Amino acid sequence: MDFKFTPKEEALRKEFSDFFKEEMKNAPPEWGTAMESMLSRDACAKFHRQMAKKLGAKRWLSRPWPTEYVGQDAPLTEQFIFSEVIGYYKGAGFDHWGVSLLAPTLLVSANDEQKKEHLPYIARGERFWTQLWSEPGAGSDLASLTTRATKDGNDYVVNGQKTWTTGAHRADWGFLLARTNPAERRSRGLSFFLLDLKSPGITIKPILSLEGSHMFNEVFLDNVRIPARNRVGEENEGWMASQMTSNFERSMIELFSLLERDFEDLVEFSKKPTKGGDVPVNNPLLRNKLAQLALEIDVGRAMSYFILWSQIKGGLVVAAPMACAAKVYGTELMQRLIYAGCQIMGLYGQVGESRWAPLKGLYEREYQLCVGSNIAGGSSEIMRNIICSMGLGLPRSW
Ligand SMILES: Cc1cc2nc3c(=O)[nH]c(=O)nc-3n(C[C@H](O)[C@H](O)[C@H](O)COP(=O)(O)OP(=O)(O)OC[C@H]3O[C@@H](n4cnc5c(N)ncnc54)[C@H](O)[C@@H]3O)c2cc1C
């Protein structure tokens, strides 16, 4: 087994890293946790948009896409390296929903007109997206959703409520699942739409997180008109497109890179004397904890590399059970890392401004934020169900 990248790929990694190292010097001081910064804090949201345009100008957001849609036909491995680097810099300029989820789905499922209308904006970092799927009564069991889209002339009229909609208050457009056939209660009656969030009839209400930040929303759709040309795929066949989106979401390398970055900060903190003179790494129990975390982060990275390899060799479906495993492992590891960080830093982990607290309360904020990480994008229990059925070949239990 040879994990080495080619000299060309290593040169690319350096180019990406050099760019971010330089540009992140302009990040607002409060830039810290990935999503919380870019979605909740105005200065960070502005910086995030500026970075997106810079990445777009370099055509780095669309490298693997075909050239006719502002892409470069770059191999999957190069995109993976880009994701690895951008994860380390906490996603600055990367609209995960547009670039990672929607764009690949459009490339597979949209018609030519839709691709031409949306992909260039995503590629240039000019149009940000949100995912309008979950509802108060439909999360894990998404196929039971009840938001209704009724055909009326050349439009669909949409009524319903979405919830947990990450970043809806910052986004320009949303991709929506709605029921077009009310007689069909399950997935066969659903359609996939692209929704301009400036359309009349949309109300976005914040759901505040434990520590007070605003990342999530409830979105109410009240007689919202969507032109029929914004339906992706055939009517009542949106489930297939939505499952494509789910498959793209889960290679997880950004997360393992982000964890590595947080871990490096923790190790740096642990090497220095605290106010009372103690050096955390002199405590053998803490050293053990750090060693264990280093090991687990490396395992996670290896899982992501394996997913990349499986995707290249066998395609998205073959890689799906491993991608689910990486989602479970990565999000649960994130929680272990953050809990350990809080233990190691003690009260210094909670202090925002002090020369004794160089991480400015980052771990304490992440402690509160990471609770939802193994629910978002499919809960750990659902991921384990998929590992059982698709990975181990066990009979479905639901
Ligand atoms: C931080 C965060 C961000 C999110 N962002 C978005 C977003 O941007 N857009 C969006 O559309 N949605 C978003 N979601 C919603 C997310 O997709 C759902 O919360 C998730 O799918 C779980 O659905 P639920 O909350 O309805 O819980 P439920 O489905 O009601 O599940 C409740 C519990 O039961 C378990 N469970 C359910 N079914 C089974 C089963 N068959 N077998 C075993 N256990 C089961 C679950 O694991 C969970 O522990 C977000 C959620 C969170 C927490």
The ligand as a Tripos MOL2 file, in Angstrom:
@<TRIPOS>MOLECULE
LIG
   53    58     1     0     0
SMALL
NO_CHARGES

@<TRIPOS>ATOM
      1 C1        -26.8400   20.8280   13.8770 C.3       1 LIG1
      2 C2        -27.8790   20.4040   12.8860 C.ar      1 LIG1
      3 C3        -27.9030   20.9450   11.6060 C.ar      1 LIG1
      4 C4        -28.8680   20.5260   10.6770 C.ar      1 LIG1
      5 N1        -28.9040   21.1250    9.4440 N.ar      1 LIG1
      6 C5        -29.8880   20.7940    8.5840 C.ar      1 LIG1
      7 C6        -30.0250   21.4690    7.3290 C.ar      1 LIG1
      8 O1        -29.2640   22.3750    6.9910 O.2       1 LIG1
      9 N2        -31.0460   21.1220    6.5050 N.ar      1 LIG1
     10 C7        -31.9090   20.1270    6.8370 C.ar      1 LIG1
     11 O2        -32.7910   19.8430    6.0260 O.2       1 LIG1
     12 N3        -31.8250   19.4680    8.0100 N.ar      1 LIG1
     13 C8        -30.8470   19.7800    8.8960 C.ar      1 LIG1
     14 N4        -30.7510   19.1490   10.1070 N.ar      1 LIG1
     15 C9        -31.7460   18.1370   10.4590 C.3       1 LIG1
     16 C10       -31.1780   16.7330   10.5290 C.3       1 LIG1
     17 O3        -31.0150   16.2010    9.2340 O.3       1 LIG1
     18 C11       -32.1560   15.9050   11.3900 C.3       1 LIG1
     19 O4        -32.1220   16.4700   12.7050 O.3       1 LIG1
     20 C12       -31.7490   14.4600   11.4590 C.3       1 LIG1
     21 O5        -31.9510   13.8250   10.2170 O.3       1 LIG1
     22 C13       -32.5460   13.7110   12.5580 C.3       1 LIG1
     23 O6        -33.9020   13.9200   12.3980 O.3       1 LIG1
     24 P1        -34.8210   14.4090   13.6120 P.3       1 LIG1
     25 O7        -34.1860   15.5860   14.2550 O.co2     1 LIG1
     26 O8        -36.1930   14.5620   13.0890 O.co2     1 LIG1
     27 O9        -34.7700   13.2370   14.6600 O.3       1 LIG1
     28 P2        -35.6020   11.8820   14.5710 P.3       1 LIG1
     29 O10       -35.5590   11.3550   13.1920 O.co2     1 LIG1
     30 O11       -36.9300   12.0870   15.1900 O.co2     1 LIG1
     31 O12       -34.7250   10.9310   15.4810 O.3       1 LIG1
     32 C14       -34.7920   10.9600   16.9130 C.3       1 LIG1
     33 C15       -33.8710    9.8780   17.4550 C.3       1 LIG1
     34 O13       -34.3170    8.5910   17.0050 O.3       1 LIG1
     35 C16       -33.2800    7.9230   16.3140 C.3       1 LIG1
     36 N5        -33.8640    7.1670   15.2000 N.ar      1 LIG1
     37 C17       -34.7580    7.6280   14.2980 C.ar      1 LIG1
     38 N6        -35.0500    6.6620   13.3970 N.ar      1 LIG1
     39 C18       -34.2990    5.5720   13.7470 C.ar      1 LIG1
     40 C19       -34.1430    4.2740   13.1910 C.ar      1 LIG1
     41 N7        -34.8000    3.8730   12.1010 N.pl3     1 LIG1
     42 N8        -33.2750    3.4230   13.8020 N.ar      1 LIG1
     43 C20       -32.5810    3.8000   14.9190 C.ar      1 LIG1
     44 N9        -32.6940    5.0340   15.4660 N.ar      1 LIG1
     45 C21       -33.5380    5.9030   14.9080 C.ar      1 LIG1
     46 C22       -32.3680    9.0240   15.8030 C.3       1 LIG1
     47 O14       -31.0640    8.5610   15.5980 O.3       1 LIG1
     48 C23       -32.4430   10.0270   16.9430 C.3       1 LIG1
     49 O15       -31.5570    9.6450   17.9680 O.3       1 LIG1
     50 C24       -29.8000   19.5400   11.0400 C.ar      1 LIG1
     51 C25       -29.7760   18.9930   12.3390 C.ar      1 LIG1
     52 C26       -28.8340   19.4140   13.2550 C.ar      1 LIG1
     53 C27       -28.8620   18.8320   14.6530 C.3       1 LIG1
@<TRIPOS>BOND
     1     1     2 1
     2     2     3 ar
     3     2    52 ar
     4     3     4 ar
     5     4     5 ar
     6     4    50 ar
     7     5     6 ar
     8     6     7 ar
     9     6    13 1
    10     7     8 2
    11     7     9 ar
    12     9    10 ar
    13    10    11 2
    14    10    12 ar
    15    12    13 ar
    16    13    14 ar
    17    14    15 1
    18    14    50 ar
    19    15    16 1
    20    16    17 1
    21    16    18 1
    22    18    19 1
    23    18    20 1
    24    20    21 1
    25    20    22 1
    26    22    23 1
    27    23    24 1
    28    24    25 2
    29    24    26 1
    30    24    27 1
    31    27    28 1
    32    28    29 2
    33    28    30 1
    34    28    31 1
    35    31    32 1
    36    32    33 1
    37    33    34 1
    38    33    48 1
    39    34    35 1
    40    35    36 1
    41    35    46 1
    42    36    37 ar
    43    36    45 ar
    44    37    38 ar
    45    38    39 ar
    46    39    40 ar
    47    39    45 ar
    48    40    41 1
    49    40    42 ar
    50    42    43 ar
    51    43    44 ar
    52    44    45 ar
    53    46    47 1
    54    46    48 1
    55    48    49 1
    56    50    51 ar
    57    51    52 ar
    58    52    53 1
@<TRIPOS>SUBSTRUCTURE
     1 LIG1         1 GROUP 0 **** ****
